[in-house]
Amino acid sequence: MALRLKVKEIAEARGISQRQLFFRSQVDLKTIQKMYRYPTTTVITTDTLDKLAKALNVDVSLLVESDPPLPKTVDAGHAEE
């Protein structure tokens, strides 16, 4: 299972440019550019994820998703009808 960074989508939805994200997060601009271009192959640290989450004012968990997204699971005891 691959992971995909959602930094670009979240930043754009909030009207934050790459340069603004650089200043807010203090994450290297080249790293931000790589995440925007290659969201499934860019390797970053948890510290970098934390900085970006704080700069975007979101929970860290919102910055990463499964690629392709995992199907929604149904709890065996509460199956939808």
Residue pairs with C-beta under 8 A, 6 or more apart in sequence:
1 66
1 67
1 70
2 40
2 66
2 67
3 40
3 64
3 65
3 66
3 67
4 39
4 40
4 64
4 65
4 66
4 67
5 35
5 39
5 40
5 42
5 44
5 63
5 64
6 39
6 62
6 63
6 64
6 65
7 21
7 32
7 35
7 36
7 39
7 52
7 56
7 63
8 35
8 36
8 39
10 56
10 58
10 62
10 63
11 17
11 18
11 21
11 56
14 56
14 57
16 24
16 55
16 56
18 29
18 32
18 33
18 36
19 29
21 27
21 32
21 52
21 55
21 56
22 28
22 29
22 32
24 55
24 56
25 32
25 51
25 52
25 54
25 55
26 51
27 48
27 51
27 52
27 55
31 42
31 44
31 48
34 42
35 42
35 44
40 67
46 60
49 60
49 63
49 64
50 60
52 63
53 59
53 60
53 62
53 63
56 63
74 80
